[in-house]
Amino acid sequence: MRTLSAVLVVLTLARCASALTIEFEEIYPCQNSFNYAPDPYVTNGFSFSALPTAFKIFEACESGELGIGNGTDFGAWIDGENPTIHYNMEISSASPFSIQQVDLGQMHDDPPGGGTIRVSGLYSGGGAPSSIEFDTLRGSFTTFLFPNEWTNLTQVEFRQLDDLVVRNVIDNVVVNENFPIPEPSTVTLAVVALLTCCGRRKR
């Protein structure tokens, strides 16, 4: 029983090791101004793009109305030229993935207040999880968690619902590439442990 428990622990650790937090750090040296990142912005196999504008990277040193105050670099997409047009931002990957949590907020809006972002996704092979809505705050980040059904995805879309001039911001996107497979050495260790356990029982 102890051996089996040890095997389960090893396999669990192998699965958790694939978790990734996308932080947008160290993109450019701090210049106290926002920087236009290539759109799509690609990192660790994930693509960030915004339509009809562009996905941008902002520096931690931003001040004034652009400041968000979390002390780190962050991504942003703008819903600003025409308040009646809902701009969206997409995260996509060539490989199926899951998403666990994300930090969202707004840099500024007019009139002051928060906003609502609707998040939808696409499953690999078709279908979609139920869309969810996150209420964001002006000038700060809020951490939002995703239900367990947000796995085996190829795309996640964030859409601003309010008719406001806003700059939506995103940081600390926690993803876990779908169904991580343990390394061969881990599988071998598990098999050996199980065989050893069985051998002891026969004796």
Secondary structure, 3 states (H helix, E strand, C coil): CHHHHHHHHHHHHHHHCCEEEECCCCCCCCCCCCECCCCCEEECCEEEEEECCCCEEECCCCCHHHCCCCCCCEEEEEECCCCCCCCEEEEEEEEEEEEEEEEEEECCCCCCCCEEEEEEEEECCCCCCCCEEEEECECCEEEEECCCCCCCEEEEEEEECCCCCEEEEEEEEEEEECCCCCCHHHHHHHHHHHHHHHHHHHC
